[in-house]
Amino acid sequence: MNITIAVMAHPKRKAAADALLDQLRKYPFKEATIIWDEIDNEWHTGARALRWGIDRGDFHVVIQDDARLTTEFYANIEGAIHNCPGGKALISLYTGTARPFGKRVKNAVERAEHATWLRHFLLMWGVGFIIPTSHIQPMLEFVVDRQEPYDTRIGIFYHRNRLPIYYTMPCLVDHDDGVGSLLGHGATPEPRVAHKLATGLIAWNNQVIDI
């Protein structure tokens, strides 16, 4: 199984993005790269980061420059792919606090005491996810004329095709809330961080909690 990874990065965060790429190159990804924001547009950057993965491997990971990796990052990505209850599915590496549906998500996390998966019909965060490379081109074509935010637009493809999105529990990436938002989200009463982080190899199971 060949897995590639791309970092969506803004020039304002060059040092952090370069450091993140250095970390990723220590893992056995087939290829790793940075896709730089060229026109201050998240979708333009995200679509290019996705497109870069086409024909390079079997699965492609896209993470943002404010993502923070957990231990055993690559091994847990492999484990997630092999054990996803939905088979070949979009897998989110992050389940966050605050927006959206903060209380609903928190309730699902609390119910997932023994489950290693959450499931929802949309992608709620774009911090990091795994996508089968065979999905990339159809997804990009499906949403090309839409105007929703980056993560929402990706999720619409799966929702309209009745394909659920799976969220690893615990999360494989955290969000560095200290760097601030480039999208004007502003401050939130609750930190924008992961609910629960992996601290080692995950013993995956097929238990799923719906958000």
N, C-alpha and C positions, 0 to 999 in steps of 0.2 A: 504494500500500500504506500503510495507516494502522497505526501502532504506538503503543500506550499503555504506560505504565509506572507501577508502584506500589511504594512503599517500605514494607516491613513495619518498624514502629518501636516501640520501647518508650519510655515517657516518661522513663526514666532516661538515655536517650541522645538527648534532644531536640536538643541543640546539634548533634550529629553528623548526625542525621536531617535537620534543617533545612538544614544546609550541603550535604548530599548532594542534596536536592531543588533547591537553588539551582543546583548543577552540572547536573542533569538538564534544567532548564528552559532551558539554553543550547543544547540539542540540539532538533532538529525533531520531537520526539515529538508526536503529536496531542494527548495530555493526559498530565499527570504529577501524582501526588498522594502523600500520606503516609497510610497506614492505621495508626492507633495501637492498640497493645495496650490493651484495656479491662479485661481480667479476668486478666491474667498467664497467658495461655494461647496458646501458639504456633499451634496449629491454628485456634483461633477467629480470630486475627489473619490468618493465612495464607489461610483460606477467604474472608474478607472482601476481602482484597487481590486474590484471584483473581476473585471475583464482580464486583468493581468494573470489571473489564475487559470484561465481557459487553456486547455490542452497542455498544461504543465504537470498535472497530477490527477489523483483520484478525488481528493478533497482539498479545499482551500480555506484557510483561516484569514479573516480580516480583523485586525484590532486597531484601536485608535491610539493616538500618541499619549493620551493620559491614562492608558491601561497599565496596571501593575500585575506582573505575573506571580502566580503562586508556585510553591515547590512541586516538583515532578510534573511540570507543565506539559511537556511533550508526551510523556507516558500516559497522563490522564486524558489528553486529547485522543490518543490512540484508543484508550479504554472506552471513552465516550462514543467514538465511532463504532467500535465493535459491539457495544452493548446497548445502543439506543433502542428503546422499545418500538420506535416508529420506523426502524430500518434506515433507509437512506433519507435523512430528514435534515432540516435546518436545525442546528443546535446552538443555542445561546450559551455563552460561557459566563454570563453575568446576570444576576438577579438583584436589582437595586432597591434601595430605600427611597423615600420621597416619591416623586412623580414617576409614572402615573399609577393610579389605583393603589396608593400606599397601604391602606388598611387591608385591602383585599389580598395584596401580595404578601403582606406580613402574616396574615392568617394562613395562607397556603404554605409558607415556609414553616410555620409552627406545626402544621399538620404533617409535614414531611419529616417527622422525627427519624424514621427509618428509611424513607424513600430516597432514592438518588436522582429523581427526576421530577420536575414540574412541567406542566403542559398548558399552552395557551394558544389562541387562534391568531395572535398577532405578535410581531417582534416589538417589544417595548423599549429595548435599549440597544444601541449600536456599539457599545464598548468593545465587544468581541464576540465572534460567532464562527462556526464551522459550516461550510456549505458544500454539498456535493458539486463537483465542477460541472457535471452534466446539467445542473439546474441553472447555472449562471446566465447563459445566453437567453434561454426562454424567459427567465425572470426579468432581465434587463429590457427585453423587447416588450414584455407585458406592461411594464410600468413607465415606459419612456416618456409618455406625455402627461404623466401625473405630476401634481405639484406638492404633495405631502412631504413632510420631513423624511430624511434618509432612512431611518429605521422603520417608520410607518410604511413607507413605500415598498420596502422589501417584504414586509409582513403581508401587505395586501395581495401579493402574488400567491402566497401560501394560503391565505384565507379564501380567496376566490377559487382556488383549486382544491379546497377542502383537505389541505395538508397541515396538520398541527405542527407547532413549533415546540421543541423540547428545550428545557433549561436545566443545565447540570446543577445538582444540589449535593455538595457545596459548589460554589462558584470557582472557576479556574482563573479568573482575573478579577482584580479590584479596580476601582476608579479613584484616581488621585483628585480628590475634591479640592485640594489646596491650590491647584493651578488656575482655577476660575474657568468660566465658560466662554468659549469663542462665539457662541450662538445667542448670547444675550438672555440666557435663562435666568440669570441673577441668583441671588442667595435664596436658599430655602431654609425653613425652620429646622429641618432634619438633614443631616449630611447626606450627600449623594455618594454612597458607598455600597459595597456588597453586603447582603444580609449575612452570609455565612461563607467562609473561605476554606478551600482545601488546604490541609496542612501536611499532606503526604499522598501516597497512592490511595486512590479511592476504590473501595470494594463495591463495584457497581451491582445493582440489582434491577429488576424490571418493575419495581413499584413506582407508580406515577400519581402525583397529586395535581388535580386541575386547579388552575388559578381562577 
